[in-house]
Amino acid sequence: MVRSCVGAAFPLFTVQMFDKLGINWACTLIGFCALLLAPSPFLFYKYGTWVRTKSKFSPCLDLVIAKELAAAEAAAAKGAEKV
């Protein structure tokens, strides 16, 4: 969603940015912003589950299924200990 908003707003400030900073510095600024945001998909992949578990507004089915599977495995392990 943020990417779409920035893409929609980008044409509004590019002319002024290139006029004030010049071509070299404006392109460098865009490159640094891209470099700063490049690891974000990997961070979302790694920490996304943890973020969703902390959210009140994210009822994810995959987390519910994971909890049910963990409970079933724990019950099976308990049953195996008794036998």
HTML snippet that shows the backbone in 3Dmol.js (N, CA, C, O; Angstrom):
<script src="https://3Dmol.org/build/3Dmol-min.js"></script>
<div id="view" style="width:600px;height:400px;position:relative"></div>
<script>
const pdb = `
ATOM      1  N   MET A   1       0.820  -1.179   0.000  1.00  0.00           N
ATOM      2  CA  MET A   1       0.000   0.000   0.000  1.00  0.00           C
ATOM      3  C   MET A   1       0.872   1.253   0.000  1.00  0.00           C
ATOM      4  O   MET A   1       0.575   2.228  -0.691  1.00  0.00           O
ATOM      5  N   VAL A   2       1.937   1.217   0.771  1.00  0.00           N
ATOM      6  CA  VAL A   2       2.836   2.372   0.824  1.00  0.00           C
ATOM      7  C   VAL A   2       3.499   2.589  -0.531  1.00  0.00           C
ATOM      8  O   VAL A   2       3.671   3.723  -0.977  1.00  0.00           O
ATOM      9  N   ARG A   3       3.869   1.479  -1.183  1.00  0.00           N
ATOM     10  CA  ARG A   3       4.497   1.587  -2.499  1.00  0.00           C
ATOM     11  C   ARG A   3       3.557   2.244  -3.499  1.00  0.00           C
ATOM     12  O   ARG A   3       3.995   3.053  -4.316  1.00  0.00           O
ATOM     13  N   SER A   4       2.278   1.911  -3.449  1.00  0.00           N
ATOM     14  CA  SER A   4       1.310   2.508  -4.353  1.00  0.00           C
ATOM     15  C   SER A   4       1.123   3.995  -4.070  1.00  0.00           C
ATOM     16  O   SER A   4       1.000   4.798  -4.995  1.00  0.00           O
ATOM     17  N   CYS A   5       1.104   4.351  -2.808  1.00  0.00           N
ATOM     18  CA  CYS A   5       0.962   5.771  -2.447  1.00  0.00           C
ATOM     19  C   CYS A   5       2.173   6.584  -2.903  1.00  0.00           C
ATOM     20  O   CYS A   5       2.031   7.692  -3.419  1.00  0.00           O
ATOM     21  N   VAL A   6       3.356   6.023  -2.707  1.00  0.00           N
ATOM     22  CA  VAL A   6       4.565   6.734  -3.144  1.00  0.00           C
ATOM     23  C   VAL A   6       4.595   6.826  -4.667  1.00  0.00           C
ATOM     24  O   VAL A   6       4.991   7.851  -5.221  1.00  0.00           O
ATOM     25  N   GLY A   7       4.179   5.759  -5.340  1.00  0.00           N
ATOM     26  CA  GLY A   7       4.130   5.789  -6.801  1.00  0.00           C
ATOM     27  C   GLY A   7       3.136   6.815  -7.317  1.00  0.00           C
ATOM     28  O   GLY A   7       3.370   7.433  -8.356  1.00  0.00           O
ATOM     29  N   ALA A   8       2.040   7.006  -6.612  1.00  0.00           N
ATOM     30  CA  ALA A   8       1.055   7.995  -7.022  1.00  0.00           C
ATOM     31  C   ALA A   8       1.539   9.414  -6.742  1.00  0.00           C
ATOM     32  O   ALA A   8       1.239  10.330  -7.507  1.00  0.00           O
ATOM     33  N   ALA A   9       2.283   9.606  -5.656  1.00  0.00           N
ATOM     34  CA  ALA A   9       2.746  10.942  -5.284  1.00  0.00           C
ATOM     35  C   ALA A   9       4.061  11.328  -5.963  1.00  0.00           C
ATOM     36  O   ALA A   9       4.405  12.508  -6.024  1.00  0.00           O
ATOM     37  N   PHE A  10       4.788  10.349  -6.468  1.00  0.00           N
ATOM     38  CA  PHE A  10       6.112  10.623  -7.033  1.00  0.00           C
ATOM     39  C   PHE A  10       6.098  11.662  -8.153  1.00  0.00           C
ATOM     40  O   PHE A  10       6.975  12.526  -8.163  1.00  0.00           O
ATOM     41  N   PRO A  11       5.166  11.629  -9.083  1.00  0.00           N
ATOM     42  CA  PRO A  11       5.174  12.651 -10.137  1.00  0.00           C
ATOM     43  C   PRO A  11       4.928  14.067  -9.614  1.00  0.00           C
ATOM     44  O   PRO A  11       5.239  15.038 -10.303  1.00  0.00           O
ATOM     45  N   LEU A  12       4.387  14.194  -8.430  1.00  0.00           N
ATOM     46  CA  LEU A  12       4.098  15.521  -7.888  1.00  0.00           C
ATOM     47  C   LEU A  12       5.349  16.258  -7.420  1.00  0.00           C
ATOM     48  O   LEU A  12       5.371  17.488  -7.409  1.00  0.00           O
ATOM     49  N   PHE A  13       6.396  15.517  -7.032  1.00  0.00           N
ATOM     50  CA  PHE A  13       7.572  16.207  -6.500  1.00  0.00           C
ATOM     51  C   PHE A  13       8.850  15.969  -7.298  1.00  0.00           C
ATOM     52  O   PHE A  13       9.890  16.521  -6.936  1.00  0.00           O
ATOM     53  N   THR A  14       8.821  15.182  -8.356  1.00  0.00           N
ATOM     54  CA  THR A  14      10.055  14.889  -9.073  1.00  0.00           C
ATOM     55  C   THR A  14      10.624  16.105  -9.808  1.00  0.00           C
ATOM     56  O   THR A  14      11.838  16.308  -9.813  1.00  0.00           O
ATOM     57  N   VAL A  15       9.772  16.904 -10.421  1.00  0.00           N
ATOM     58  CA  VAL A  15      10.270  18.065 -11.168  1.00  0.00           C
ATOM     59  C   VAL A  15      10.985  19.023 -10.224  1.00  0.00           C
ATOM     60  O   VAL A  15      12.074  19.504 -10.537  1.00  0.00           O
ATOM     61  N   GLN A  16      10.381  19.306  -9.072  1.00  0.00           N
ATOM     62  CA  GLN A  16      11.009  20.210  -8.113  1.00  0.00           C
ATOM     63  C   GLN A  16      12.296  19.610  -7.545  1.00  0.00           C
ATOM     64  O   GLN A  16      13.275  20.321  -7.319  1.00  0.00           O
ATOM     65  N   MET A  17      12.283  18.298  -7.319  1.00  0.00           N
ATOM     66  CA  MET A  17      13.466  17.650  -6.756  1.00  0.00           C
ATOM     67  C   MET A  17      14.632  17.729  -7.745  1.00  0.00           C
ATOM     68  O   MET A  17      15.753  18.055  -7.354  1.00  0.00           O
ATOM     69  N   PHE A  18      14.378  17.437  -9.009  1.00  0.00           N
ATOM     70  CA  PHE A  18      15.449  17.476  -9.994  1.00  0.00           C
ATOM     71  C   PHE A  18      15.901  18.902 -10.283  1.00  0.00           C
ATOM     72  O   PHE A  18      17.068  19.119 -10.609  1.00  0.00           O
ATOM     73  N   ASP A  19      15.001  19.880 -10.169  1.00  0.00           N
ATOM     74  CA  ASP A  19      15.394  21.279 -10.363  1.00  0.00           C
ATOM     75  C   ASP A  19      16.263  21.769  -9.211  1.00  0.00           C
ATOM     76  O   ASP A  19      17.268  22.441  -9.444  1.00  0.00           O
ATOM     77  N   LYS A  20      15.901  21.450  -7.992  1.00  0.00           N
ATOM     78  CA  LYS A  20      16.635  21.955  -6.817  1.00  0.00           C
ATOM     79  C   LYS A  20      17.949  21.213  -6.593  1.00  0.00           C
ATOM     80  O   LYS A  20      18.973  21.838  -6.316  1.00  0.00           O
ATOM     81  N   LEU A  21      17.929  19.883  -6.712  1.00  0.00           N
ATOM     82  CA  LEU A  21      19.120  19.094  -6.384  1.00  0.00           C
ATOM     83  C   LEU A  21      20.031  18.840  -7.582  1.00  0.00           C
ATOM     84  O   LEU A  21      21.223  18.588  -7.406  1.00  0.00           O
ATOM     85  N   GLY A  22      19.503  18.903  -8.758  1.00  0.00           N
ATOM     86  CA  GLY A  22      20.272  18.525  -9.936  1.00  0.00           C
ATOM     87  C   GLY A  22      20.077  17.042 -10.206  1.00  0.00           C
ATOM     88  O   GLY A  22      19.592  16.298  -9.354  1.00  0.00           O
ATOM     89  N   ILE A  23      20.458  16.633 -11.393  1.00  0.00           N
ATOM     90  CA  ILE A  23      20.212  15.255 -11.801  1.00  0.00           C
ATOM     91  C   ILE A  23      21.004  14.270 -10.955  1.00  0.00           C
ATOM     92  O   ILE A  23      20.464  13.249 -10.530  1.00  0.00           O
ATOM     93  N   ASN A  24      22.272  14.559 -10.706  1.00  0.00           N
ATOM     94  CA  ASN A  24      23.116  13.599  -9.976  1.00  0.00           C
ATOM     95  C   ASN A  24      22.626  13.365  -8.556  1.00  0.00           C
ATOM     96  O   ASN A  24      22.469  12.220  -8.132  1.00  0.00           O
ATOM     97  N   TRP A  25      22.383  14.453  -7.812  1.00  0.00           N
ATOM     98  CA  TRP A  25      21.978  14.293  -6.416  1.00  0.00           C
ATOM     99  C   TRP A  25      20.559  13.756  -6.285  1.00  0.00           C
ATOM    100  O   TRP A  25      20.267  13.021  -5.342  1.00  0.00           O
ATOM    101  N   ALA A  26      19.686  14.104  -7.198  1.00  0.00           N
ATOM    102  CA  ALA A  26      18.320  13.588  -7.146  1.00  0.00           C
ATOM    103  C   ALA A  26      18.313  12.080  -7.393  1.00  0.00           C
ATOM    104  O   ALA A  26      17.616  11.338  -6.702  1.00  0.00           O
ATOM    105  N   CYS A  27      19.083  11.636  -8.369  1.00  0.00           N
ATOM    106  CA  CYS A  27      19.174  10.185  -8.627  1.00  0.00           C
ATOM    107  C   CYS A  27      19.846   9.466  -7.463  1.00  0.00           C
ATOM    108  O   CYS A  27      19.464   8.345  -7.126  1.00  0.00           O
ATOM    109  N   THR A  28      20.842  10.097  -6.848  1.00  0.00           N
ATOM    110  CA  THR A  28      21.503   9.500  -5.688  1.00  0.00           C
ATOM    111  C   THR A  28      20.530   9.367  -4.527  1.00  0.00           C
ATOM    112  O   THR A  28      20.530   8.353  -3.829  1.00  0.00           O
ATOM    113  N   LEU A  29      19.708  10.374  -4.319  1.00  0.00           N
ATOM    114  CA  LEU A  29      18.711  10.318  -3.254  1.00  0.00           C
ATOM    115  C   LEU A  29      17.710   9.190  -3.489  1.00  0.00           C
ATOM    116  O   LEU A  29      17.370   8.459  -2.559  1.00  0.00           O
ATOM    117  N   ILE A  30      17.243   9.046  -4.711  1.00  0.00           N
ATOM    118  CA  ILE A  30      16.320   7.961  -5.036  1.00  0.00           C
ATOM    119  C   ILE A  30      16.994   6.608  -4.835  1.00  0.00           C
ATOM    120  O   ILE A  30      16.379   5.676  -4.317  1.00  0.00           O
ATOM    121  N   GLY A  31      18.251   6.501  -5.243  1.00  0.00           N
ATOM    122  CA  GLY A  31      18.995   5.257  -5.067  1.00  0.00           C
ATOM    123  C   GLY A  31      19.188   4.899  -3.609  1.00  0.00           C
ATOM    124  O   GLY A  31      19.050   3.733  -3.240  1.00  0.00           O
ATOM    125  N   PHE A  32      19.506   5.882  -2.764  1.00  0.00           N
ATOM    126  CA  PHE A  32      19.671   5.610  -1.338  1.00  0.00           C
ATOM    127  C   PHE A  32      18.360   5.193  -0.676  1.00  0.00           C
ATOM    128  O   PHE A  32      18.347   4.333   0.204  1.00  0.00           O
ATOM    129  N   CYS A  33      17.267   5.803  -1.102  1.00  0.00           N
ATOM    130  CA  CYS A  33      15.954   5.390  -0.575  1.00  0.00           C
ATOM    131  C   CYS A  33      15.648   3.945  -0.965  1.00  0.00           C
ATOM    132  O   CYS A  33      15.141   3.173  -0.152  1.00  0.00           O
ATOM    133  N   ALA A  34      15.954   3.584  -2.207  1.00  0.00           N
ATOM    134  CA  ALA A  34      15.735   2.206  -2.657  1.00  0.00           C
ATOM    135  C   ALA A  34      16.645   1.247  -1.902  1.00  0.00           C
ATOM    136  O   ALA A  34      16.218   0.154  -1.529  1.00  0.00           O
ATOM    137  N   LEU A  35      17.888   1.640  -1.673  1.00  0.00           N
ATOM    138  CA  LEU A  35      18.826   0.799  -0.932  1.00  0.00           C
ATOM    139  C   LEU A  35      18.390   0.617   0.516  1.00  0.00           C
ATOM    140  O   LEU A  35      18.570  -0.455   1.095  1.00  0.00           O
ATOM    141  N   LEU A  36      17.823   1.653   1.093  1.00  0.00           N
ATOM    142  CA  LEU A  36      17.347   1.580   2.465  1.00  0.00           C
ATOM    143  C   LEU A  36      16.144   0.640   2.591  1.00  0.00           C
ATOM    144  O   LEU A  36      16.017  -0.078   3.583  1.00  0.00           O
ATOM    145  N   LEU A  37      15.269   0.645   1.593  1.00  0.00           N
ATOM    146  CA  LEU A  37      14.054  -0.161   1.642  1.00  0.00           C
ATOM    147  C   LEU A  37      14.211  -1.564   1.046  1.00  0.00           C
ATOM    148  O   LEU A  37      13.286  -2.371   1.125  1.00  0.00           O
ATOM    149  N   ALA A  38      15.356  -1.858   0.459  1.00  0.00           N
ATOM    150  CA  ALA A  38      15.565  -3.153  -0.196  1.00  0.00           C
ATOM    151  C   ALA A  38      15.422  -4.352   0.740  1.00  0.00           C
ATOM    152  O   ALA A  38      14.860  -5.360   0.314  1.00  0.00           O
ATOM    153  N   PRO A  39      15.894  -4.307   1.987  1.00  0.00           N
ATOM    154  CA  PRO A  39      15.753  -5.491   2.843  1.00  0.00           C
ATOM    155  C   PRO A  39      14.361  -5.677   3.441  1.00  0.00           C
ATOM    156  O   PRO A  39      14.129  -6.677   4.121  1.00  0.00           O
ATOM    157  N   SER A  40      13.445  -4.771   3.219  1.00  0.00           N
ATOM    158  CA  SER A  40      12.128  -4.873   3.858  1.00  0.00           C
ATOM    159  C   SER A  40      11.362  -6.140   3.499  1.00  0.00           C
ATOM    160  O   SER A  40      10.741  -6.704   4.400  1.00  0.00           O
ATOM    161  N   PRO A  41      11.351  -6.640   2.257  1.00  0.00           N
ATOM    162  CA  PRO A  41      10.628  -7.897   2.005  1.00  0.00           C
ATOM    163  C   PRO A  41      11.201  -9.074   2.787  1.00  0.00           C
ATOM    164  O   PRO A  41      10.459  -9.940   3.251  1.00  0.00           O
ATOM    165  N   PHE A  42      12.517  -9.102   2.931  1.00  0.00           N
ATOM    166  CA  PHE A  42      13.151 -10.191   3.673  1.00  0.00           C
ATOM    167  C   PHE A  42      12.839 -10.095   5.162  1.00  0.00           C
ATOM    168  O   PHE A  42      12.658 -11.110   5.835  1.00  0.00           O
ATOM    169  N   LEU A  43      12.778  -8.859   5.670  1.00  0.00           N
ATOM    170  CA  LEU A  43      12.419  -8.676   7.077  1.00  0.00           C
ATOM    171  C   LEU A  43      10.967  -9.063   7.324  1.00  0.00           C
ATOM    172  O   LEU A  43      10.655  -9.670   8.348  1.00  0.00           O
ATOM    173  N   PHE A  44      10.078  -8.718   6.400  1.00  0.00           N
ATOM    174  CA  PHE A  44       8.688  -9.138   6.538  1.00  0.00           C
ATOM    175  C   PHE A  44       8.561 -10.654   6.465  1.00  0.00           C
ATOM    176  O   PHE A  44       7.742 -11.237   7.177  1.00  0.00           O
ATOM    177  N   TYR A  45       9.348 -11.294   5.626  1.00  0.00           N
ATOM    178  CA  TYR A  45       9.313 -12.755   5.517  1.00  0.00           C
ATOM    179  C   TYR A  45       9.782 -13.397   6.821  1.00  0.00           C
ATOM    180  O   TYR A  45       9.204 -14.382   7.279  1.00  0.00           O
ATOM    181  N   LYS A  46      10.840 -12.828   7.417  1.00  0.00           N
ATOM    182  CA  LYS A  46      11.410 -13.419   8.625  1.00  0.00           C
ATOM    183  C   LYS A  46      10.563 -13.126   9.866  1.00  0.00           C
ATOM    184  O   LYS A  46      10.316 -14.026  10.670  1.00  0.00           O
ATOM    185  N   TYR A  47      10.120 -11.889  10.028  1.00  0.00           N
ATOM    186  CA  TYR A  47       9.437 -11.473  11.248  1.00  0.00           C
ATOM    187  C   TYR A  47       7.927 -11.282  11.067  1.00  0.00           C
ATOM    188  O   TYR A  47       7.259 -10.822  11.993  1.00  0.00           O
ATOM    189  N   GLY A  48       7.383 -11.621   9.912  1.00  0.00           N
ATOM    190  CA  GLY A  48       5.966 -11.393   9.640  1.00  0.00           C
ATOM    191  C   GLY A  48       5.043 -12.167  10.560  1.00  0.00           C
ATOM    192  O   GLY A  48       4.028 -11.640  11.015  1.00  0.00           O
ATOM    193  N   THR A  49       5.390 -13.419  10.838  1.00  0.00           N
ATOM    194  CA  THR A  49       4.568 -14.234  11.730  1.00  0.00           C
ATOM    195  C   THR A  49       4.541 -13.638  13.122  1.00  0.00           C
ATOM    196  O   THR A  49       3.486 -13.578  13.755  1.00  0.00           O
ATOM    197  N   TRP A  50       5.680 -13.202  13.599  1.00  0.00           N
ATOM    198  CA  TRP A  50       5.759 -12.604  14.937  1.00  0.00           C
ATOM    199  C   TRP A  50       4.922 -11.323  14.998  1.00  0.00           C
ATOM    200  O   TRP A  50       4.228 -11.086  15.987  1.00  0.00           O
ATOM    201  N   VAL A  51       4.982 -10.503  13.957  1.00  0.00           N
ATOM    202  CA  VAL A  51       4.211  -9.255  13.923  1.00  0.00           C
ATOM    203  C   VAL A  51       2.721  -9.563  13.908  1.00  0.00           C
ATOM    204  O   VAL A  51       1.945  -8.904  14.601  1.00  0.00           O
ATOM    205  N   ARG A  52       2.310 -10.569  13.117  1.00  0.00           N
ATOM    206  CA  ARG A  52       0.887 -10.919  13.056  1.00  0.00           C
ATOM    207  C   ARG A  52       0.388 -11.476  14.376  1.00  0.00           C
ATOM    208  O   ARG A  52      -0.772 -11.257  14.727  1.00  0.00           O
ATOM    209  N   THR A  53       1.227 -12.192  15.122  1.00  0.00           N
ATOM    210  CA  THR A  53       0.783 -12.714  16.420  1.00  0.00           C
ATOM    211  C   THR A  53       0.566 -11.589  17.424  1.00  0.00           C
ATOM    212  O   THR A  53      -0.267 -11.715  18.323  1.00  0.00           O
ATOM    213  N   LYS A  54       1.291 -10.509  17.286  1.00  0.00           N
ATOM    214  CA  LYS A  54       1.146  -9.378  18.211  1.00  0.00           C
ATOM    215  C   LYS A  54       0.009  -8.443  17.826  1.00  0.00           C
ATOM    216  O   LYS A  54      -0.384  -7.592  18.624  1.00  0.00           O
ATOM    217  N   SER A  55      -0.519  -8.585  16.631  1.00  0.00           N
ATOM    218  CA  SER A  55      -1.556  -7.673  16.149  1.00  0.00           C
ATOM    219  C   SER A  55      -2.941  -8.098  16.628  1.00  0.00           C
ATOM    220  O   SER A  55      -3.269  -9.284  16.645  1.00  0.00           O
ATOM    221  N   LYS A  56      -3.744  -7.113  17.014  1.00  0.00           N
ATOM    222  CA  LYS A  56      -5.135  -7.361  17.385  1.00  0.00           C
ATOM    223  C   LYS A  56      -6.028  -7.420  16.152  1.00  0.00           C
ATOM    224  O   LYS A  56      -7.134  -7.957  16.211  1.00  0.00           O
ATOM    225  N   PHE A  57      -5.560  -6.877  15.046  1.00  0.00           N
ATOM    226  CA  PHE A  57      -6.380  -6.706  13.857  1.00  0.00           C
ATOM    227  C   PHE A  57      -6.037  -7.700  12.753  1.00  0.00           C
ATOM    228  O   PHE A  57      -6.468  -7.519  11.615  1.00  0.00           O
ATOM    229  N   SER A  58      -5.288  -8.726  13.056  1.00  0.00           N
ATOM    230  CA  SER A  58      -4.845  -9.663  12.024  1.00  0.00           C
ATOM    231  C   SER A  58      -5.250 -11.084  12.375  1.00  0.00           C
ATOM    232  O   SER A  58      -4.429 -11.846  12.887  1.00  0.00           O
ATOM    233  N   PRO A  59      -6.482 -11.456  12.116  1.00  0.00           N
ATOM    234  CA  PRO A  59      -6.892 -12.835  12.387  1.00  0.00           C
ATOM    235  C   PRO A  59      -6.439 -13.759  11.254  1.00  0.00           C
ATOM    236  O   PRO A  59      -7.207 -14.031  10.331  1.00  0.00           O
ATOM    237  N   CYS A  60      -5.223 -14.232  11.319  1.00  0.00           N
ATOM    238  CA  CYS A  60      -4.659 -15.057  10.249  1.00  0.00           C
ATOM    239  C   CYS A  60      -4.958 -16.529  10.495  1.00  0.00           C
ATOM    240  O   CYS A  60      -4.719 -17.048  11.586  1.00  0.00           O
ATOM    241  N   LEU A  61      -5.475 -17.188   9.486  1.00  0.00           N
ATOM    242  CA  LEU A  61      -5.795 -18.602   9.600  1.00  0.00           C
ATOM    243  C   LEU A  61      -4.551 -19.460   9.729  1.00  0.00           C
ATOM    244  O   LEU A  61      -4.584 -20.496  10.394  1.00  0.00           O
ATOM    245  N   ASP A  62      -3.454 -19.049   9.106  1.00  0.00           N
ATOM    246  CA  ASP A  62      -2.257 -19.865   9.193  1.00  0.00           C
ATOM    247  C   ASP A  62      -1.717 -19.926  10.617  1.00  0.00           C
ATOM    248  O   ASP A  62      -1.142 -20.939  11.013  1.00  0.00           O
ATOM    249  N   LEU A  63      -1.891 -18.862  11.389  1.00  0.00           N
ATOM    250  CA  LEU A  63      -1.444 -18.888  12.774  1.00  0.00           C
ATOM    251  C   LEU A  63      -2.344 -19.768  13.635  1.00  0.00           C
ATOM    252  O   LEU A  63      -1.863 -20.456  14.536  1.00  0.00           O
ATOM    253  N   VAL A  64      -3.644 -19.749  13.362  1.00  0.00           N
ATOM    254  CA  VAL A  64      -4.584 -20.600  14.099  1.00  0.00           C
ATOM    255  C   VAL A  64      -4.286 -22.070  13.809  1.00  0.00           C
ATOM    256  O   VAL A  64      -4.278 -22.896  14.721  1.00  0.00           O
ATOM    257  N   ILE A  65      -4.046 -22.390  12.553  1.00  0.00           N
ATOM    258  CA  ILE A  65      -3.731 -23.771  12.181  1.00  0.00           C
ATOM    259  C   ILE A  65      -2.416 -24.206  12.810  1.00  0.00           C
ATOM    260  O   ILE A  65      -2.301 -25.345  13.262  1.00  0.00           O
ATOM    261  N   ALA A  66      -1.427 -23.328  12.849  1.00  0.00           N
ATOM    262  CA  ALA A  66      -0.142 -23.665  13.458  1.00  0.00           C
ATOM    263  C   ALA A  66      -0.311 -23.950  14.953  1.00  0.00           C
ATOM    264  O   ALA A  66       0.318 -24.868  15.479  1.00  0.00           O
ATOM    265  N   LYS A  67      -1.150 -23.174  15.639  1.00  0.00           N
ATOM    266  CA  LYS A  67      -1.399 -23.424  17.068  1.00  0.00           C
ATOM    267  C   LYS A  67      -2.102 -24.763  17.269  1.00  0.00           C
ATOM    268  O   LYS A  67      -1.772 -25.511  18.190  1.00  0.00           O
ATOM    269  N   GLU A  68      -3.074 -25.063  16.404  1.00  0.00           N
ATOM    270  CA  GLU A  68      -3.783 -26.343  16.517  1.00  0.00           C
ATOM    271  C   GLU A  68      -2.848 -27.516  16.260  1.00  0.00           C
ATOM    272  O   GLU A  68      -2.938 -28.533  16.948  1.00  0.00           O
ATOM    273  N   LEU A  69      -1.960 -27.399  15.294  1.00  0.00           N
ATOM    274  CA  LEU A  69      -0.995 -28.465  15.020  1.00  0.00           C
ATOM    275  C   LEU A  69      -0.036 -28.651  16.185  1.00  0.00           C
ATOM    276  O   LEU A  69       0.300 -29.782  16.538  1.00  0.00           O
ATOM    277  N   ALA A  70       0.405 -27.551  16.785  1.00  0.00           N
ATOM    278  CA  ALA A  70       1.298 -27.650  17.938  1.00  0.00           C
ATOM    279  C   ALA A  70       0.589 -28.306  19.117  1.00  0.00           C
ATOM    280  O   ALA A  70       1.191 -29.106  19.833  1.00  0.00           O
ATOM    281  N   ALA A  71      -0.683 -27.975  19.327  1.00  0.00           N
ATOM    282  CA  ALA A  71      -1.445 -28.598  20.413  1.00  0.00           C
ATOM    283  C   ALA A  71      -1.645 -30.083  20.151  1.00  0.00           C
ATOM    284  O   ALA A  71      -1.567 -30.890  21.078  1.00  0.00           O
ATOM    285  N   ALA A  72      -1.902 -30.454  18.901  1.00  0.00           N
ATOM    286  CA  ALA A  72      -2.076 -31.865  18.556  1.00  0.00           C
ATOM    287  C   ALA A  72      -0.782 -32.643  18.740  1.00  0.00           C
ATOM    288  O   ALA A  72      -0.805 -33.779  19.214  1.00  0.00           O
ATOM    289  N   GLU A  73       0.343 -32.046  18.372  1.00  0.00           N
ATOM    290  CA  GLU A  73       1.635 -32.707  18.562  1.00  0.00           C
ATOM    291  C   GLU A  73       1.951 -32.861  20.044  1.00  0.00           C
ATOM    292  O   GLU A  73       2.486 -33.887  20.463  1.00  0.00           O
ATOM    293  N   ALA A  74       1.620 -31.842  20.839  1.00  0.00           N
ATOM    294  CA  ALA A  74       1.857 -31.928  22.277  1.00  0.00           C
ATOM    295  C   ALA A  74       0.985 -33.020  22.895  1.00  0.00           C
ATOM    296  O   ALA A  74       1.441 -33.762  23.766  1.00  0.00           O
ATOM    297  N   ALA A  75      -0.253 -33.119  22.451  1.00  0.00           N
ATOM    298  CA  ALA A  75      -1.147 -34.169  22.957  1.00  0.00           C
ATOM    299  C   ALA A  75      -0.646 -35.545  22.542  1.00  0.00           C
ATOM    300  O   ALA A  75      -0.710 -36.493  23.326  1.00  0.00           O
ATOM    301  N   ALA A  76      -0.147 -35.660  21.317  1.00  0.00           N
ATOM    302  CA  ALA A  76       0.377 -36.946  20.861  1.00  0.00           C
ATOM    303  C   ALA A  76       1.641 -37.323  21.641  1.00  0.00           C
ATOM    304  O   ALA A  76       1.863 -38.494  21.949  1.00  0.00           O
ATOM    305  N   ALA A  77       2.457 -36.325  21.953  1.00  0.00           N
ATOM    306  CA  ALA A  77       3.670 -36.599  22.725  1.00  0.00           C
ATOM    307  C   ALA A  77       3.308 -37.035  24.149  1.00  0.00           C
ATOM    308  O   ALA A  77       3.952 -37.919  24.713  1.00  0.00           O
ATOM    309  N   LYS A  78       2.272 -36.409  24.728  1.00  0.00           N
ATOM    310  CA  LYS A  78       1.824 -36.808  26.062  1.00  0.00           C
ATOM    311  C   LYS A  78       1.296 -38.230  26.053  1.00  0.00           C
ATOM    312  O   LYS A  78       1.571 -39.013  26.962  1.00  0.00           O
ATOM    313  N   GLY A  79       0.526 -38.559  25.004  1.00  0.00           N
ATOM    314  CA  GLY A  79      -0.032 -39.898  24.866  1.00  0.00           C
ATOM    315  C   GLY A  79       1.067 -40.942  24.688  1.00  0.00           C
ATOM    316  O   GLY A  79       0.945 -42.059  25.191  1.00  0.00           O
ATOM    317  N   ALA A  80       2.131 -40.594  23.983  1.00  0.00           N
ATOM    318  CA  ALA A  80       3.234 -41.525  23.773  1.00  0.00           C
ATOM    319  C   ALA A  80       4.011 -41.737  25.065  1.00  0.00           C
ATOM    320  O   ALA A  80       4.550 -42.822  25.279  1.00  0.00           O
ATOM    321  N   GLU A  81       4.082 -40.724  25.936  1.00  0.00           N
ATOM    322  CA  GLU A  81       4.792 -40.862  27.216  1.00  0.00           C
ATOM    323  C   GLU A  81       4.035 -41.803  28.164  1.00  0.00           C
ATOM    324  O   GLU A  81       4.651 -42.540  28.934  1.00  0.00           O
ATOM    325  N   LYS A  82       2.712 -41.774  28.102  1.00  0.00           N
ATOM    326  CA  LYS A  82       1.916 -42.609  29.003  1.00  0.00           C
ATOM    327  C   LYS A  82       1.984 -44.083  28.611  1.00  0.00           C
ATOM    328  O   LYS A  82       1.831 -44.963  29.458  1.00  0.00           O
ATOM    329  N   VAL A  83       2.211 -44.347  27.338  1.00  0.00           N
ATOM    330  CA  VAL A  83       2.231 -45.739  26.865  1.00  0.00           C
ATOM    331  C   VAL A  83       3.534 -46.368  27.109  1.00  0.00           C
ATOM    332  O   VAL A  83       3.727 -47.537  26.774  1.00  0.00           O
TER     333      VAL A  83
END
`;
const viewer = $3Dmol.createViewer("view");
viewer.addModel(pdb, "pdb");
viewer.setStyle({}, {cartoon: {color: "spectrum"}});
viewer.zoomTo();
viewer.render();
</script>
